[in-house]
Amino acid sequence: MLITMYAYSAADAEESDPDELFVVTTDDPAAVLHDRFPGATYEFLFSDGHTHEWVFAVRDGNDTIASLYTSEAL
């Protein structure tokens, strides 16, 4: 199954139009996350029933470093 993932920096959280850190579609999301955020942990925040996205906080220790959005690629 292909998964589309995109992320925004936590530093851009207050911006109305934040820059994406990356957009990628992959069949190996674990490898992509290991490459993009080595050593990070992930906290599930919510799922959006309208867009079918799952949203996660990306953490480095106690600091949130990014917001990660994932969905099944169509």
C-alpha positions as CSV (number, residue, x, y, z in Angstrom):
1,M,0.0,0.0,0.0
2,L,1.3,3.4,-0.9
3,I,1.3,6.1,1.7
4,T,1.6,9.9,1.1
5,M,3.2,11.8,3.8
6,Y,4.0,15.5,4.2
7,A,5.3,17.5,7.1
8,Y,5.6,21.1,8.3
9,S,8.1,22.5,10.8
10,A,6.8,23.2,14.2
11,A,8.5,26.6,13.9
12,D,6.0,27.5,11.2
13,A,2.9,26.4,13.2
14,E,1.6,29.9,13.6
15,E,2.0,30.8,9.9
16,S,-1.1,30.8,7.7
17,D,0.9,29.3,4.8
18,P,3.7,27.2,6.2
19,D,6.4,25.7,4.0
20,E,6.4,22.0,3.7
21,L,9.5,20.1,4.8
22,F,8.8,17.3,2.3
23,V,6.0,15.5,0.4
24,V,6.6,11.9,-0.5
25,T,4.6,8.9,-1.6
26,T,6.2,5.5,-0.5
27,D,5.5,1.9,0.2
28,D,8.1,2.1,3.1
29,P,7.0,4.9,5.4
30,A,9.2,3.7,8.2
31,A,12.4,4.1,6.1
32,V,11.3,7.6,5.0
33,L,10.6,8.7,8.6
34,H,13.9,7.2,9.8
35,D,15.7,9.2,7.1
36,R,13.8,12.4,7.6
37,F,13.6,12.4,11.4
38,P,16.3,10.1,12.8
39,G,15.6,9.2,16.5
40,A,12.3,11.0,16.6
41,T,9.1,9.7,18.3
42,Y,5.6,10.2,17.0
43,E,2.4,11.1,18.9
44,F,-0.9,10.4,17.1
45,L,-3.0,13.6,17.4
46,F,-6.2,13.0,15.4
47,S,-7.6,11.6,12.1
48,D,-9.6,13.8,9.7
49,G,-12.7,11.9,8.4
50,H,-13.1,14.3,5.5
51,T,-9.6,14.1,4.1
52,H,-8.8,10.6,5.5
53,E,-5.5,11.9,6.9
54,W,-3.9,10.9,10.2
55,V,-2.0,13.7,11.9
56,F,1.0,13.1,14.2
57,A,3.3,15.3,16.3
58,V,7.0,14.6,15.6
59,R,9.0,14.9,18.7
60,D,12.7,15.1,19.5
61,G,12.8,14.4,23.2
62,N,10.2,16.7,24.7
63,D,10.3,19.2,21.8
64,T,7.8,19.1,19.0
65,I,9.8,19.6,15.8
66,A,7.1,19.0,13.1
67,S,3.6,18.1,12.2
68,L,3.2,15.0,10.0
69,Y,0.2,14.2,7.9
70,T,-0.3,10.8,6.3
71,S,-2.9,9.3,4.0
72,E,-3.3,6.3,1.8
73,A,-2.3,7.3,-1.8
74,L,-5.0,7.0,-4.3
